[in-house]
Amino acid sequence: MLRAIFAELNRHTPSQPLLFSPNLQSASICQLSGQLSTPRCPPMIESFLPNTVPTQTCLLHQPASAALAQPSQPSSLIQLLQPTPGLQLAIDPRLPDAREAFPFRLPQKITPVRTQWLVDGQQVGITHVAQRQFLWPLSRGRHTVQARIWIVERHHPIITPAVEFVVK
């Protein structure tokens, strides 16, 4: 119904592109990590609200020698692919709340034995062998997500850096 109303309102005027807020800041980020891109990253230009532009450079696409030079920080090498920092999601009022979910994703380069998914410090789910995705039921508010990942080569879990996002 709304589509028909808006189509009628704009019937005699040509459509125009949407205007972006001048307050948005553009940055080149890595498509995989969501962090600032390096020359080795698959880059993309993304727009951010003020003070939400990523500040860390992508660690997924470092030369192997740089990754080996930082053995004390294995968790920083494994980051969530989704959500990206500062992501804003909106609940669709046309869908039942119980059917709306967002996939949290891990990079393809790891094969987890088990992953514990944490939202706002609380466990919301566990996935098992080789599963790199968890469907999280949407909940309004500001949230932080992390994953505790157990892999074969390690006796202790790797904890990903926290990613903040919003559901409206």
DSSP file (Angstrom, degrees, kcal/mol; ACC not computed):
  #  RESIDUE AA STRUCTURE BP1 BP2  ACC     N-H-->O    O-->H-N    N-H-->O    O-->H-N    TCO  KAPPA ALPHA  PHI   PSI    X-CA   Y-CA   Z-CA
    1    1 A M     >        0   0    0      0, 0.0     4,-2.1     0, 0.0     5,-0.1   0.000 360.0 360.0 360.0 -45.7    0.0    0.0    0.0
    2    2 A L  H  >  +     0   0    0      1,-0.2     4,-2.9     2,-0.2     5,-0.3   0.894 360.0  55.9 -62.7 -38.1    2.8    2.4    0.9
    3    3 A R  H  > S+     0   0    0      1,-0.2     4,-2.3     2,-0.2    -1,-0.2   0.913 107.9  48.3 -60.1 -41.7    4.6    1.7   -2.3
    4    4 A A  H  > S+     0   0    0      2,-0.2     4,-2.1     1,-0.2    -1,-0.2   0.892 111.4  50.2 -65.5 -39.7    1.5    2.6   -4.3
    5    5 A I  H  X S+     0   0    0     -4,-2.1     4,-2.3     2,-0.2    -2,-0.2   0.944 113.3  44.7 -64.0 -48.1    1.1    5.9   -2.3
    6    6 A F  H  X S+     0   0    0     -4,-2.9     4,-1.8     1,-0.2    -2,-0.2   0.865 111.0  54.2 -67.1 -34.5    4.7    6.9   -2.9
    7    7 A A  H  < S+     0   0    0     -4,-2.3    -1,-0.2    -5,-0.3     4,-0.2   0.912 110.4  47.2 -63.4 -41.0    4.5    5.9   -6.5
    8    8 A E  H >< S+     0   0    0     -4,-2.1     3,-1.1     1,-0.2     4,-0.3   0.903 110.0  52.4 -67.4 -40.8    1.5    8.2   -6.9
    9    9 A L  H 3< S+     0   0    0     -4,-2.3     3,-0.3     1,-0.2    -1,-0.2   0.840 117.7  37.9 -62.9 -33.1    3.2   11.1   -5.1
   10   10 A N  T >< S+     0   0    0     -4,-1.8     3,-1.3     1,-0.2    -1,-0.2   0.256  83.5 108.5-102.3  11.5    6.2   10.9   -7.4
   11   11 A R  T <  S+     0   0    0     -3,-1.1    -1,-0.2     1,-0.3    -2,-0.1   0.841  85.7  37.7 -60.6 -35.5    4.4   10.1  -10.6
   12   12 A H  T 3  S+     0   0    0     -4,-0.3    -1,-0.3    -3,-0.3    -2,-0.1   0.312 109.0  70.2-102.4   8.7    5.0   13.5  -12.1
   13   13 A T  S <  S-     0   0    0     -3,-1.3     2,-0.1     0, 0.0     0, 0.0  -0.972  83.9-114.0-126.2 141.6    8.6   14.1  -10.8
   14   14 A P        -     0   0    0      0, 0.0     2,-0.1     0, 0.0    -2,-0.1  -0.431  37.9-109.4 -70.3 146.3   11.8   12.3  -11.9
   15   15 A S        -     0   0    0     -2,-0.1    -5,-0.0     1,-0.0     0, 0.0  -0.399  33.0-156.7 -72.8 153.8   13.4   10.1   -9.2
   16   16 A Q        -     0   0    0     -2,-0.1     3,-0.1     3,-0.0    -1,-0.0  -0.924  24.4 -95.7-129.3 153.9   16.7   11.3   -7.7
   17   17 A P        -     0   0    0      0, 0.0     2,-0.1     0, 0.0    -1,-0.0  -0.326  49.2 -96.1 -66.8 152.8   19.4    9.4   -6.0
   18   18 A L        -     0   0    0      1,-0.1     2,-0.4    -2,-0.0     0, 0.0  -0.417  38.7-125.7 -65.6 142.9   19.4    9.3   -2.2
   19   19 A L        -     0   0    0     -2,-0.1     2,-0.3    -3,-0.1    -1,-0.1  -0.769  16.8-137.6 -93.1 135.5   21.6   11.9   -0.6
   20   20 A F        -     0   0    0     -2,-0.4    -1,-0.0     1,-0.1     0, 0.0  -0.700  29.1-102.4 -89.8 144.3   24.2   10.8    1.9
   21   21 A S    >   -     0   0    0     -2,-0.3     3,-1.4     1,-0.2    -1,-0.1  -0.385  19.8-135.1 -62.0 137.2   24.6   12.7    5.1
   22   22 A P  T 3  S+     0   0    0      0, 0.0    -1,-0.2     0, 0.0    -2,-0.0   0.646 103.0  69.5 -68.2 -11.4   27.6   15.0    5.0
   23   23 A N  T 3  S+     0   0    0      2,-0.1     2,-0.1    27,-0.0    -2,-0.1   0.679  77.1 101.2 -78.6 -17.2   28.4   13.7    8.5
   24   24 A L    <   -     0   0    0     -3,-1.4     2,-0.4    25,-0.1    25,-0.2  -0.404  63.2-147.6 -70.4 145.0   29.3   10.3    7.2
   25   25 A Q  E     -A   48   0A   0     23,-2.9    23,-2.8    -2,-0.1     2,-0.3  -0.943   7.2-142.4-114.8 134.3   32.9    9.4    6.9
   26   26 A S  E     +A   47   0A   0     -2,-0.4     2,-0.3    21,-0.2    21,-0.2  -0.714  23.3 170.9 -95.9 145.8   34.3    7.1    4.2
   27   27 A A  E     -A   46   0A   0     19,-2.1    19,-2.5    -2,-0.3     2,-0.7  -0.990  35.9-117.8-150.1 148.9   37.1    4.6    4.7
   28   28 A S  E     +A   45   0A   0     -2,-0.3     9,-2.2    17,-0.2     2,-0.3  -0.799  43.3 178.1 -87.3 118.2   38.6    1.8    2.8
   29   29 A I  E     -AB  44  36A   0     15,-2.9    15,-1.8    -2,-0.7     2,-0.3  -0.831  35.2 -99.2-121.3 160.2   38.1   -1.4    4.8
   30   30 A C  E  >  -A   43   0A   0      5,-3.1     4,-1.9    -2,-0.3     5,-0.1  -0.608  25.8-139.4 -74.8 132.3   38.9   -5.1    4.2
   31   31 A Q  T  4 S+     0   0    0     11,-2.9    -1,-0.1    -2,-0.3    10,-0.0   0.771  99.7  42.0 -63.6 -26.1   35.9   -7.0    3.0
   32   32 A L  T  4 S+     0   0    0     10,-0.2    -1,-0.2     3,-0.1    47,-0.0   0.887 125.7  25.7 -91.0 -43.1   36.8  -10.0    5.2
   33   33 A S  T  4 S-     0   0    0      2,-0.2    -2,-0.2    51,-0.0     3,-0.1   0.731  87.3-133.8 -96.6 -23.2   37.8   -8.4    8.5
   34   34 A G     <  +     0   0    0     -4,-1.9     2,-0.2     1,-0.3    -3,-0.1   0.528  68.8 117.3  79.0   4.5   36.0   -5.1    8.5
   35   35 A Q  S    S-     0   0    0      1,-0.2    -5,-3.1    -5,-0.1    -1,-0.3  -0.483  82.6 -62.9 -96.9 172.2   39.2   -3.3    9.6
   36   36 A L  B     -Bc  29  57A   0     20,-2.2    22,-2.8    -7,-0.2    -7,-0.3  -0.300  65.7-114.7 -55.7 134.3   41.2   -0.7    7.7
   37   37 A S        -     0   0    0     -9,-2.2    -9,-0.1    20,-0.2    -1,-0.1  -0.330  25.1-158.2 -76.6 154.5   42.4   -2.3    4.5
   38   38 A T    >   -     0   0    0     19,-0.1     3,-1.6    -2,-0.1    -1,-0.0  -0.686  42.7 -92.3-114.9 173.3   46.1   -2.9    3.7
   39   39 A P  T 3  S+     0   0    0      0, 0.0    -2,-0.0     0, 0.0     0, 0.0   0.727 127.4  55.1 -60.8 -18.9   47.5   -3.3    0.1
   40   40 A R  T 3  S+     0   0    0     21,-0.2    22,-0.0     2,-0.1    -3,-0.0   0.538  93.2  92.7 -89.5  -7.4   47.0   -7.1    0.6
   41   41 A C  S <  S-     0   0    0     -3,-1.6    -4,-0.0     1,-0.1   -11,-0.0  -0.459  83.6-116.1 -87.2 154.7   43.3   -6.9    1.4
   42   42 A P        -     0   0    0      0, 0.0   -11,-2.9     0, 0.0   -10,-0.2  -0.818  52.3-152.9 -81.3 103.8   40.2   -7.1   -0.8
   43   43 A P  E     +A   30   0A   0      0, 0.0     2,-0.3     0, 0.0   -13,-0.2  -0.341  24.6 178.1 -86.3 160.5   39.1   -3.5   -0.1
   44   44 A M  E     -A   29   0A   0    -15,-1.8   -15,-2.9    -2,-0.1     2,-0.5  -0.968  30.8-118.0-151.2 148.9   35.8   -1.8   -0.2
   45   45 A I  E     -A   28   0A   0     -2,-0.3     2,-0.3   -17,-0.2   -17,-0.2  -0.772  37.1-179.7 -89.9 128.7   34.7    1.8    0.6
   46   46 A E  E     -A   27   0A   0    -19,-2.5   -19,-2.1    -2,-0.5     2,-0.4  -0.943  22.6-131.1-128.9 148.9   32.3    2.0    3.5
   47   47 A S  E     -A   26   0A   0     -2,-0.3     2,-0.3   -21,-0.2   -21,-0.2  -0.836  26.4-171.8-102.4 139.2   30.5    4.9    5.1
   48   48 A F  E     -A   25   0A   0    -23,-2.8   -23,-2.9    -2,-0.4     5,-0.1  -0.921  27.4-109.4-129.7 151.7   30.6    5.3    8.9
   49   49 A L    >   -     0   0    0     -2,-0.3     3,-1.7   -25,-0.2     4,-0.2  -0.407  62.9 -73.3 -67.1 156.5   29.0    7.5   11.5
   50   50 A P  T 3  S+     0   0    0      0, 0.0    -1,-0.2     0, 0.0   -26,-0.1  -0.252 120.4  12.9 -54.4 140.3   31.4   10.0   13.1
   51   51 A N  T 3  S+     0   0    0     -3,-0.1    -2,-0.1     1,-0.1     0, 0.0   0.631 106.7  90.5  66.7  18.5   33.8    8.4   15.5
   52   52 A T    <   +     0   0    0     -3,-1.7    -3,-0.1     2,-0.1    -1,-0.1   0.331  48.3 122.2-120.2   5.3   32.9    4.8   14.3
   53   53 A V  S    S-     0   0    0     -4,-0.2    33,-0.1    -5,-0.1   -27,-0.0  -0.497  75.5-101.9 -65.7 132.6   35.5    4.4   11.6
   54   54 A P        -     0   0    0      0, 0.0    -1,-0.1     0, 0.0    -2,-0.1  -0.223  31.4-165.5 -54.6 145.2   37.7    1.3   12.4
   55   55 A T        +     0   0    0     -3,-0.1     2,-0.3     2,-0.1   -20,-0.1   0.604  60.5  82.1-109.2 -17.3   41.0    2.2   13.9
   56   56 A Q  S    S-     0   0    0      1,-0.0   -20,-2.2     0, 0.0     2,-0.3  -0.679  75.8-125.8 -92.7 145.4   42.9   -1.1   13.6
   57   57 A T  B     -c   36   0A   0     -2,-0.3   -20,-0.2   -22,-0.2   -19,-0.1  -0.643  43.9 -86.2 -83.8 145.2   44.6   -2.2   10.4
   58   58 A C        -     0   0    0    -22,-2.8    -1,-0.1    -2,-0.3    19,-0.1  -0.226  37.3-172.7 -54.6 131.2   43.5   -5.6    9.0
   59   59 A L  S >  S+     0   0    0     17,-0.2     3,-0.9     1,-0.1    -1,-0.2   0.534  73.5  75.6-101.6 -10.7   45.5   -8.5   10.6
   60   60 A L  T 3  S+     0   0    0      1,-0.2    -1,-0.1    16,-0.1    -2,-0.1   0.816  98.4  44.7 -69.4 -29.1   44.1  -11.2    8.3
   61   61 A H  T 3  S+     0   0    0      2,-0.0    -1,-0.2     3,-0.0   -21,-0.2  -0.084  81.6 128.7-111.6  34.1   46.2  -10.1    5.4
   62   62 A Q  S <  S-     0   0    0     -3,-0.9    -3,-0.1     1,-0.1     2,-0.0  -0.493  70.7 -93.4 -78.8 155.9   49.6   -9.6    7.0
   63   63 A P    >>  -     0   0    0      0, 0.0     4,-1.8     0, 0.0     3,-0.8  -0.402  40.0-111.4 -61.6 151.0   52.7  -11.2    5.6
   64   64 A A  H 3> S+     0   0    0      1,-0.3     4,-2.2     2,-0.2     5,-0.2   0.852 117.5  58.1 -55.3 -36.6   53.3  -14.6    7.3
   65   65 A S  H 3> S+     0   0    0      1,-0.2     4,-1.2     2,-0.2    -1,-0.3   0.866 105.2  49.9 -64.3 -35.2   56.5  -13.1    8.9
   66   66 A A  H <4 S+     0   0    0     -3,-0.8     4,-0.3     2,-0.2    -1,-0.2   0.887 109.9  50.4 -70.3 -38.0   54.4  -10.4   10.6
   67   67 A A  H >< S+     0   0    0     -4,-1.8     3,-1.2     1,-0.2    -2,-0.2   0.892 110.0  50.1 -66.5 -38.6   51.9  -12.9   11.9
   68   68 A L  H 3< S+     0   0    0     -4,-2.2    -1,-0.2     1,-0.3    -2,-0.2   0.777 101.2  63.6 -69.9 -24.8   54.7  -15.1   13.4
   69   69 A A  T 3< S+     0   0    0     -4,-1.2    -1,-0.3     1,-0.3    -2,-0.2   0.588 102.8  51.6 -74.6  -8.4   56.2  -12.0   15.1
   70   70 A Q    X   +     0   0    0     -3,-1.2     3,-1.7    -4,-0.3    -1,-0.3  -0.388  60.1 145.1-123.4  55.7   53.1  -11.7   17.2
   71   71 A P  T 3   +     0   0    0      0, 0.0    -1,-0.1     0, 0.0    -2,-0.1   0.716  66.8  68.1 -67.5 -17.6   52.5  -15.2   18.7
   72   72 A S  T 3  S+     0   0    0      1,-0.2     3,-0.2    -3,-0.2    -2,-0.1   0.572  99.3  51.6 -77.7  -6.7   51.1  -13.6   21.9
   73   73 A Q    X>  +     0   0    0     -3,-1.7     3,-0.7     1,-0.1     4,-0.5  -0.383  57.1 144.1-126.2  57.1   48.0  -12.4   20.1
   74   74 A P  H >> S+     0   0    0      0, 0.0     3,-1.1     0, 0.0     4,-0.6   0.836  72.3  61.3 -65.1 -29.0   46.5  -15.3   18.2
   75   75 A S  H >4 S+     0   0    0      1,-0.3     3,-0.7     2,-0.2    -2,-0.1   0.828  95.9  59.8 -67.3 -28.8   43.0  -14.1   18.9
   76   76 A S  H <4 S+     0   0    0     -3,-0.7    -1,-0.3     1,-0.2   -17,-0.2   0.700  99.6  58.1 -72.5 -16.0   43.6  -10.8   17.0
   77   77 A L  H << S+     0   0    0     -3,-1.1     2,-0.6    -4,-0.5    -1,-0.2   0.691 102.5  58.8 -83.9 -18.9   44.4  -12.9   13.9
   78   78 A I  S << S+     0   0    0     -3,-0.7     2,-0.3    -4,-0.6    -1,-0.2  -0.944  71.5 165.9-113.8 114.8   40.9  -14.5   14.0
   79   79 A Q        -     0   0    0     -2,-0.6     2,-0.1    81,-0.2    83,-0.1  -0.898  42.3 -94.6-126.6 154.2   38.1  -11.9   13.8
   80   80 A L        -     0   0    0     81,-0.3    26,-0.2    -2,-0.3    65,-0.0  -0.448  22.2-157.1 -65.1 136.0   34.4  -12.2   13.2
   81   81 A L  S    S+     0   0    0     24,-2.5    25,-0.2     1,-0.3    -1,-0.2   0.813  73.5  64.4 -78.2 -32.7   33.5  -11.6    9.5
   82   82 A Q  B    S+D  105   0B   0     23,-1.3    23,-2.2     1,-0.1    -1,-0.3  -0.984  89.4  33.6-147.2 129.5   30.0  -10.7   10.6
   83   83 A P  S    S-     0   0    0      0, 0.0    -1,-0.1     0, 0.0    -3,-0.1   0.501  79.6-147.9 -80.2 163.5   28.9   -8.4   12.2
   84   84 A T    >   -     0   0    0     -2,-0.2     3,-2.0     1,-0.1   -50,-0.1  -0.680  37.2 -80.7 -92.2 153.6   31.3   -5.7   11.3
   85   85 A P  T 3  S+     0   0    0      0, 0.0    80,-0.2     0, 0.0    -1,-0.1  -0.284 116.3  12.9 -57.4 133.0   32.0   -3.0   13.9
   86   86 A G  T 3  S+     0   0    0     78,-2.8    79,-0.2     1,-0.2   -37,-0.1   0.490  86.0 162.7  81.7   3.3   29.3   -0.3   14.1
   87   87 A L  E <   -f  165   0C   0     -3,-2.0    79,-2.7    77,-0.5     2,-0.5  -0.256  25.3-152.9 -56.3 140.1   26.8   -2.4   12.0
   88   88 A Q  E     -f  166   0C   0     77,-0.2     2,-0.3    79,-0.0    79,-0.2  -0.977  13.3-174.7-120.1 119.9   23.2   -1.1   12.4
   89   89 A L  E     -f  167   0C   0     77,-3.2    79,-3.2    -2,-0.5     2,-0.4  -0.783  10.5-150.0-109.0 154.0   20.4   -3.6   11.8
   90   90 A A        -     0   0    0     -2,-0.3     2,-0.3    77,-0.2    48,-0.0  -0.991  17.0-125.6-126.9 133.3   16.7   -2.9   11.8
   91   91 A I        -     0   0    0     -2,-0.4     6,-0.1     1,-0.1     3,-0.0  -0.591  27.3-126.8 -73.6 133.7   14.0   -5.4   12.8
   92   92 A D    >   -     0   0    0     -2,-0.3     3,-1.6     1,-0.1    -1,-0.1  -0.739  11.6-155.4 -85.5 115.2   11.4   -5.8   10.0
   93   93 A P  T 3  S+     0   0    0      0, 0.0    -1,-0.1     0, 0.0     4,-0.1   0.669  90.0  65.3 -66.8 -14.0    8.0   -5.1   11.4
   94   94 A R  T 3  S+     0   0    0      2,-0.1    -2,-0.0     3,-0.0    -3,-0.0   0.654  94.9  68.7 -80.8 -15.2    6.4   -7.3    8.7
   95   95 A L  S <  S-     0   0    0     -3,-1.6     2,-0.1     1,-0.0     5,-0.1  -0.793  94.0-103.4-106.2 146.4    8.1  -10.4   10.0
   96   96 A P    >   -     0   0    0      0, 0.0     3,-2.2     0, 0.0     4,-0.4  -0.449  32.0-125.2 -62.0 137.1    7.3  -12.3   13.2
   97   97 A D  G >  S+     0   0    0      1,-0.3     3,-1.4     2,-0.2    41,-0.2   0.847 108.8  61.4 -54.3 -36.7   10.1  -11.5   15.7
   98   98 A A  G 3  S+     0   0    0      1,-0.3    -1,-0.3    39,-0.1    -3,-0.0   0.659 102.5  52.2 -66.8 -14.9   10.8  -15.2   16.2
   99   99 A R  G <  S+     0   0    0     -3,-2.2     2,-0.6    38,-0.0    -1,-0.3   0.463  87.5  94.9-100.7  -2.7   11.7  -15.6   12.5
  100  100 A E    <   +     0   0    0     -3,-1.4    38,-1.6    -4,-0.4     2,-0.3  -0.800  48.2 155.0 -96.1 125.8   14.3  -12.7   12.4
  101  101 A A  E     - E   0 137B   0     -2,-0.6    34,-0.1    36,-0.3    -2,-0.0  -0.970  31.3-144.6-144.6 157.1   17.9  -13.8   12.9
  102  102 A F  E     - E   0 136B   0     34,-2.6    34,-2.9    -2,-0.3     2,-0.6  -0.988  23.7-124.1-125.0 133.3   21.3  -12.5   11.9
  103  103 A P  E     - E   0 135B   0      0, 0.0     2,-0.4     0, 0.0    32,-0.2  -0.664  14.5-155.5 -83.2 120.6   24.2  -14.8   11.0
  104  104 A F  E     - E   0 134B   0     30,-3.0    30,-2.0    -2,-0.6     2,-0.4  -0.779  24.6-161.1 -82.9 136.6   27.4  -14.3   13.0
  105  105 A R  E     -DE  82 133B   0    -23,-2.2   -24,-2.5    -2,-0.4   -23,-1.3  -0.958  18.7-155.1-132.6 143.8   30.3  -15.6   10.8
  106  106 A L        -     0   0    0     26,-2.6   -26,-0.1    -2,-0.4    26,-0.1  -0.729  39.9 -90.7-103.3 158.0   33.9  -16.8   11.3
  107  107 A P    >   -     0   0    0      0, 0.0     3,-1.0     0, 0.0    -1,-0.1  -0.311  28.5-123.6 -67.3 154.8   36.5  -16.7    8.5
  108  108 A Q  T 3  S+     0   0    0      1,-0.2    -2,-0.0     3,-0.1    24,-0.0   0.668  99.1  80.4 -69.6 -18.6   37.0  -19.7    6.2
  109  109 A K  T 3  S+     0   0    0      2,-0.0     2,-0.3     0, 0.0    -1,-0.2   0.600  88.2  61.1 -72.3  -9.0   40.6  -20.0    7.1
  110  110 A I    <   -     0   0    0     -3,-1.0    -4,-0.1    20,-0.0    41,-0.0  -0.853  64.3-153.1-116.9 154.7   39.9  -21.8   10.4
  111  111 A T        -     0   0    0     -2,-0.3    41,-0.5     3,-0.0     2,-0.1  -0.867  23.2-154.2-122.8  95.6   38.2  -25.1   11.1
  112  112 A P        -     0   0    0      0, 0.0    18,-3.0     0, 0.0    19,-0.3  -0.390  18.1-159.7 -72.3 145.9   36.7  -24.9   14.6
  113  113 A V  S    S-     0   0    0     37,-3.5    16,-0.6     1,-0.4     2,-0.3   0.813  85.6  -7.7 -83.0 -39.0   36.1  -28.0   16.7
  114  114 A R  E     -HG 128 150C   0     36,-1.3    36,-3.0    14,-0.2    -1,-0.4  -0.974  64.5-159.7-155.4 144.9   33.6  -26.0   18.7
  115  115 A T  E     -HG 127 149C   0     12,-2.7    12,-2.4    -2,-0.3     2,-0.5  -0.996   5.1-157.1-131.6 129.2   32.6  -22.3   18.9
  116  116 A Q  E     -HG 126 148C   0     32,-2.9    32,-2.8    -2,-0.4     2,-0.5  -0.926  16.0-148.6-103.8 124.6   30.9  -20.7   21.8
  117  117 A W  E     -HG 125 147C   0      8,-2.9     7,-2.9    -2,-0.5     8,-1.1  -0.824  13.0-167.0 -99.9 127.8   29.0  -17.5   20.8
  118  118 A L  E     -HG 123 146C   0     28,-2.9    28,-2.3    -2,-0.5     2,-0.5  -0.954   9.9-174.5-119.6 129.1   28.7  -14.7   23.3
  119  119 A V  E >  S-HG 122 145C   0      3,-2.7     3,-1.9    -2,-0.4    26,-0.2  -0.991  81.7 -11.5-120.9 125.0   26.4  -11.6   23.1
  120  120 A D  T 3  S-     0   0    0     24,-3.4    -1,-0.1    -2,-0.5    25,-0.1   0.849 130.4 -56.3  54.0  37.2   26.9   -9.0   25.8
  121  121 A G  T 3  S+     0   0    0     23,-0.4     2,-0.4     1,-0.2    -1,-0.3   0.414 116.8 109.3  81.2  -1.9   29.0  -11.4   27.7
  122  122 A Q  E <  S-H  119   0C   0     -3,-1.9    -3,-2.7     2,-0.0     2,-0.3  -0.881  75.1-111.9-110.9 138.9   26.4  -14.2   27.8
  123  123 A Q  E     +H  118   0C   0     -2,-0.4    -5,-0.2    -5,-0.2     3,-0.1  -0.505  35.9 171.4 -67.1 128.3   26.5  -17.4   25.9
  124  124 A V  E     -     0   0C   0     -7,-2.9     2,-0.3     1,-0.4    -6,-0.2   0.472  61.1 -18.6-114.5  -8.6   23.8  -17.5   23.3
  125  125 A G  E     -H  117   0C   0     -8,-1.1    -8,-2.9    11,-0.0    -1,-0.4  -0.950  48.9-132.8 176.6 165.1   24.8  -20.6   21.4
  126  126 A I  E     -H  116   0C   0     -2,-0.3     2,-0.3   -10,-0.2   -10,-0.2  -0.999  15.9-166.8-134.2 135.2   27.3  -23.3   20.6
  127  127 A T  E     -H  115   0C   0    -12,-2.4   -12,-2.7    -2,-0.4     2,-0.1  -0.862  13.9-146.9-117.3 159.6   28.2  -24.6   17.1
  128  128 A H  E >   -H  114   0C   0     -2,-0.3     3,-2.6   -14,-0.2   -14,-0.2  -0.295  47.8  -4.7-117.9-163.2   30.3  -27.7   16.5
  129  129 A V  T 3  S-     0   0    0    -16,-0.6    -1,-0.2     1,-0.3   -16,-0.2   0.166 125.7 -15.0 -37.9 120.6   32.8  -29.2   14.1
  130  130 A A  T 3  S+     0   0    0    -18,-3.0     2,-0.5     1,-0.2    -1,-0.3   0.474  93.6 136.9  65.2   7.1   33.5  -27.0   11.0
  131  131 A Q    <   +     0   0    0     -3,-2.6    -1,-0.2   -19,-0.3    -4,-0.1  -0.742  25.0 175.5 -84.0 127.3   30.5  -24.8   11.6
  132  132 A R        +     0   0    0     -2,-0.5   -26,-2.6    -3,-0.1     2,-0.3   0.206  55.8  65.1-114.7  12.8   31.5  -21.2   11.0
  133  133 A Q  E     -E  105   0B   0    -28,-0.2     2,-0.4     2,-0.0   -28,-0.2  -0.992  50.8-172.3-141.4 144.9   28.1  -19.5   11.4
  134  134 A F  E     -E  104   0B   0    -30,-2.0   -30,-3.0    -2,-0.3     2,-0.8  -0.991  22.1-136.9-135.7 128.0   25.5  -19.1   14.1
  135  135 A L  E     -E  103   0B   0     -2,-0.4    -2,-0.0   -32,-0.2   -30,-0.0  -0.761  22.9-162.3 -87.0 113.0   22.0  -17.6   13.5
  136  136 A W  E     -E  102   0B   0    -34,-2.9   -34,-2.6    -2,-0.8     2,-0.3  -0.840  20.2-122.3 -99.0 125.4   21.3  -15.2   16.4
  137  137 A P  E     -E  101   0B   0      0, 0.0   -36,-0.3     0, 0.0   -39,-0.1  -0.499  39.8-108.0 -65.5 127.7   17.7  -14.1   17.0
  138  138 A L        -     0   0    0    -38,-1.6     2,-0.3    -2,-0.3   -38,-0.1  -0.229  38.9-178.2 -61.3 143.6   17.5  -10.3   16.7
  139  139 A S        -     0   0    0      2,-0.1    28,-0.1    -3,-0.1    -1,-0.0  -0.973  29.9-111.8-144.3 126.8   17.1   -8.3   19.9
  140  140 A R  S    S+     0   0    0     -2,-0.3     2,-0.2    28,-0.1    28,-0.2  -0.224  72.6  51.5 -60.8 145.6   16.8   -4.5   20.0
  141  141 A G  E    S- I   0 167C   0     26,-2.9    26,-2.4     2,-0.1     2,-0.4  -0.647  92.8 -46.2 127.0-179.4   19.6   -2.5   21.6
  142  142 A R  E     - I   0 166C   0     24,-0.2     2,-0.3    -2,-0.2    24,-0.2  -0.759  62.2-177.8 -87.7 133.4   23.4   -2.0   21.5
  143  143 A H  E     - I   0 165C   0     22,-3.2    22,-2.4    -2,-0.4     2,-0.4  -0.906  25.0-151.2-134.5 159.6   25.2   -5.3   21.6
  144  144 A T  E     - I   0 164C   0     -2,-0.3   -24,-3.4    20,-0.2     2,-0.4  -0.999  18.2-165.1-127.9 132.0   28.7   -6.7   21.7
  145  145 A V  E     +GI 119 163C   0     18,-2.4    18,-2.0    -2,-0.4     2,-0.3  -0.936  12.7 165.4-121.2 143.2   29.5  -10.1   20.2
  146  146 A Q  E     -G  118   0C   0    -28,-2.3   -28,-2.9    -2,-0.4     2,-0.4  -0.945  21.6-141.7-142.8 163.6   32.5  -12.4   20.6
  147  147 A A  E     -G  117   0C   0     -2,-0.3    13,-2.4   -30,-0.2     2,-0.6  -0.997   3.6-150.8-129.9 137.5   33.3  -16.0   19.8
  148  148 A R  E     -GJ 116 159C   0    -32,-2.8   -32,-2.9    -2,-0.4     2,-0.5  -0.947  26.3-164.9-102.1 117.9   35.4  -18.5   21.8
  149  149 A I  E     -GJ 115 158C   0      9,-3.3     9,-3.0    -2,-0.6     2,-0.5  -0.911  13.4-160.8-116.3 124.5   36.8  -20.9   19.3
  150  150 A W  E     -G  114   0C   0    -36,-3.0   -37,-3.5    -2,-0.5   -36,-1.3  -0.898  16.7-180.0-100.4 127.1   38.4  -24.2   20.0
  151  151 A I    >   -     0   0    0     -2,-0.5     3,-1.4     5,-0.3   -41,-0.0  -0.863  39.0-110.2-123.9 161.5   40.7  -25.6   17.3
  152  152 A V  T 3  S+     0   0    0    -41,-0.5    -1,-0.1    -2,-0.3    -2,-0.0   0.858 112.3  56.7 -59.2 -39.3   42.6  -28.8   17.1
  153  153 A E  T 3  S+     0   0    0      2,-0.0     2,-0.3    -3,-0.0    -1,-0.3   0.612 104.0  59.7 -73.0 -11.6   46.1  -27.2   17.4
  154  154 A R    <   -     0   0    0     -3,-1.4    -3,-0.2     1,-0.1     4,-0.1  -0.904  58.7-156.0-125.5 147.4   45.3  -25.4   20.7
  155  155 A H  S    S+     0   0    0     -2,-0.3    -1,-0.1     2,-0.1    -2,-0.0   0.677  85.9  52.5 -88.9 -20.0   44.3  -26.6   24.2
  156  156 A H  S    S-     0   0    0      1,-0.0    -5,-0.3    -7,-0.0     2,-0.0  -0.843  94.1-101.3-115.3 153.0   42.7  -23.2   25.1
  157  157 A P        -     0   0    0      0, 0.0     2,-0.5     0, 0.0    -7,-0.2  -0.339  25.0-127.8 -72.3 153.6   40.1  -21.3   23.1
  158  158 A I  E     -J  149   0C   0     -9,-3.0    -9,-3.3   -84,-0.1     2,-0.6  -0.873  22.4-150.6 -94.1 130.9   40.9  -18.3   20.9
  159  159 A I  E     -J  148   0C   0     -2,-0.5   -11,-0.2   -11,-0.2   -81,-0.1  -0.919  10.5-137.0-108.3 122.1   38.6  -15.4   21.9
  160  160 A T        -     0   0    0    -13,-2.4   -81,-0.2    -2,-0.6   -84,-0.1  -0.348  32.3 -92.2 -71.9 155.1   37.8  -13.0   19.0
  161  161 A P        -     0   0    0      0, 0.0   -81,-0.3     0, 0.0    -1,-0.1  -0.367  52.7 -95.3 -62.1 148.4   37.9   -9.3   19.6
  162  162 A A        -     0   0    0    -16,-0.1     2,-0.5    -3,-0.1   -16,-0.2  -0.399  35.8-156.3 -67.2 141.0   34.6   -7.8   20.7
  163  163 A V  E     - I   0 145C   0    -18,-2.0   -18,-2.4    -2,-0.1     2,-0.4  -0.987   5.7-149.5-121.0 124.7   32.5   -6.3   17.9
  164  164 A E  E     + I   0 144C   0     -2,-0.5   -78,-2.8   -20,-0.2   -77,-0.5  -0.767  25.9 158.1 -96.1 139.5   29.8   -3.7   18.8
  165  165 A F  E     -fI  87 143C   0    -22,-2.4   -22,-3.2    -2,-0.4     2,-0.4  -0.942  28.7-128.9-150.9 169.7   26.6   -3.4   16.7
  166  166 A V  E     -fI  88 142C   0    -79,-2.7   -77,-3.2    -2,-0.3     2,-0.5  -0.962   5.9-160.5-128.7 141.0   23.1   -2.0   17.1
  167  167 A V  E      fI  89 141C   0    -26,-2.4   -26,-2.9    -2,-0.4   -77,-0.2  -0.990 360.0 360.0-118.6 122.6   19.7   -3.5   16.4
  168  168 A K              0   0    0    -79,-3.2   -78,-0.2    -2,-0.5   -28,-0.1   0.390 360.0 360.0-104.9 360.0   16.9   -0.9   16.0
